[in-house]
Amino acid sequence: MAVIQTFTALQVMQDAPVIPVIVLHDVAHAVPMARALVAGGVRMLEVTLRTPQALACMEAIARDVQEAVVGAGTVRNPAEAQSAARAGARFAVSPGYTSRVGQACRDLGLPLLPGVATGSEIMMALEDGFTQLKFFPALQAGGTAMLKAWSGPFGEVKFCPTGGVTLQNAHEFLALPNVVCVGGSWLVPADALETGDWARITRLAGETAALRG
């Protein structure tokens, strides 16, 4: 029986310049999409809990794409964290932060990237021991200027900006010393999923390698 590799939140962030933010409406798309992303060098896959099919999609990827590391996005409460872990998620990402979500993920052994948009939220996450955070919604909450401002009072924190990040502006975020990776939905366009254009998804994933240089 294969040993399941475990990761820290920082290792999840360091694996590639971009964590794809994935919204799936059809379980049949999950496995070929995951294989396409892995073929392009992206294996940390955040499947958001925004659709009724999300958990089944996570199960399919965890079962059939051994090279992929499936994570759960949009985790808002302990119950969602527990359901994601049962479905095979190996990390979690939340749009905001509460101590209950943080503790639930700790209890499950699920690395968490908590979402923050203010200094107070960063302080709450730090109090609970989280130093790798998701900055969300990044563009709307101040973008690179906000991250630069936070580098002083929160020098120990590393961020994954998500929300409004594109292939065109990702390099601006990744150039900052307190940014390890970004989250982006552009790697998995809805029309590519609908048409089964897996080669396009592989190409988009491969382009992210050039962002870290």
N, C-alpha and C positions, 0 to 999 in steps of 0.2 A: 504494500500500500504506500502511495506517494506521501511524502512528508509535506505538509502545507507550510510554506514559508511565511513568517510573520514580518511585519514592517512597523516602524515607528511613523508618526505623522511626518517627520522631517524626511525620512526615506521615501515616503510616497511623493512628497513635493520635489525631491531631488531627482527622481527617476527620468523625467523628461521636462522640457521647458513648458509644456502645456498639459493640463489635465482636461480632457474633453468633457463638456457638460452635455449629457445625452438625454434626450427625451424620446422614449420609444412607445409607440402605440400598437405595435404588432410583434408578437413573440417570435414570429418567423424571421424578423429582421435581426434579432439579437445576436445570434451566433455568426452569421456572415459579416455583420458590421464589426463585431469584436475581432474577428480574424483579419479583417481589412485594416483596422487600426494597429494591431500587433505587427502586421506585415510592414507598416510604415514606421515602426519603431516606437509606438505609443502603447503601453500596456496597462497603465493606471486609468481605469475607466469609471467615471462617475455617472451612474445611471440614476436620474432624479426620480424621486417618489411623487411625480406629478401626474401619473397616469395609472389607471387600474391594472395595466399589464406590467408595471415596473418590476414587481417582485418576481413574477414568472420569468421575465427577461433576465434578471440577475441569476436566478436558478439555472437557466439554460447556459448562460456564459460560464458560470462557475463549474458546471458539469462538463461542458463540451469544449471549452477553450482554455486549456491548462496554462498556456503562456500568459493569459490575461489575468489581471488583478482587479476584480470588480469591486466597486465601492458604491455606497448609497448616498445620493444627494438629496437635499431638501428634507433632512431629518429634523423634525420639529418637536418631538417628544420621545419619552422612553419607549413607548409602545412601538413607534416606528423604527427605533434603533433595534429593538428586539426582533421585529419582523425581518428587518434587513439582514441581521446576523443569521437568522434561520435560513434565509434565502441564499446565503453564501457570501454576503458582503464581507470584505476584509478591511475596509476603512469607511468612515462616515464623514459627511460634510453637512453643516447646518447653515441655514440662511441667517440665523442670529444665534444668541447664546443664552442658555439658562444653566444653572448648576445641576438641575435634574437631568438634563440631556447629557451634560458632562459626566455625571456620576454613572448614568446608565451605560454610557460607552466604556467607561473604565471597568465597570462590572462585567461587561461582555468581552473585554479585551480588544475593543474595536478602536483603533486610532481615530481621533476626531480632529477635523479642521473646523473650529467654531467660527461662525460668521460674526464680524464686527464692523461697525460703521462710525463709532465714536470713541473718544478717549475713555469714557466711563465703561463702555463695554470691554475694551481692552483690559482695563484694570480688573473687572470682574473675572475675565478669563485667566488673567495672571494669578489672581488670588487662588484659583482652583488648579493652578499648575500647568496651564496651557500657554505655550510660547510660540507655537506655529498656528497662525490664524488666517482665515479667509477674509479679505477685505471686500465687502459686498454691501450695496452695489457700487463697484469701484469708481466708475466714471461719474455717476450721479452724486457720489459722496465726497468728491474732491480730487479724484484721480491721483496723478503722480505728485501734485503739490501737497496733498494731504499726507501721502506716504513720506515725503521728505520732511514734513513738519513733525511727524511721529518719530522719526529716527532719533531725535534728541531724547525725549522723555521715555521712549520705549525702545531703547537701543538693543535689547536682548530679543525682541520679537522679530520673527520672520513671517512674511506675508505671501499669500496667494491671492492676488487681485482677480476678481471675477465680476462680470456685469459691465457690458459695454466694451470689453476687450476684444480686439479683432486682430487679424493677421497684420493689418497695417499699423496698429499702434502698440502691439504687444512688446516690441523691442524697447519702447520708451519705459515700460514698467520693468522689464527684465534688466535694464541697465542700472536700476537702483540697487544699492547694496543690501537693503532689507527685503528684497523680493527674490524668492527662490524659483517660483514658477507662476504661471497665470492659469486661470480657468477660462475656457472658451467653447462656445457652441458651434463655431464655424467649421470645426473638423467633421461634424456630422450633419450636413445640411438636410433639411426635411425632404427636399426633392430628390436627393441622392438615395435616401432610404426608400422612398416610394418607388423609384425606378430600379432599385437594386444596382446602383452604380458604385460597386465596391471598389473598383479601380480608382475612382475619383477620391473616395475616402482615404485609400492608401496613399495617394499622392498628397492630399492635404496634410495627412499625418507626417509624411516624410519631410514636408516643407518646414515643419516646426523645428527640426534639428538645426537649421541654419539660424534660428533665433538666439541660440545660446552660443556665443562666440567671443 
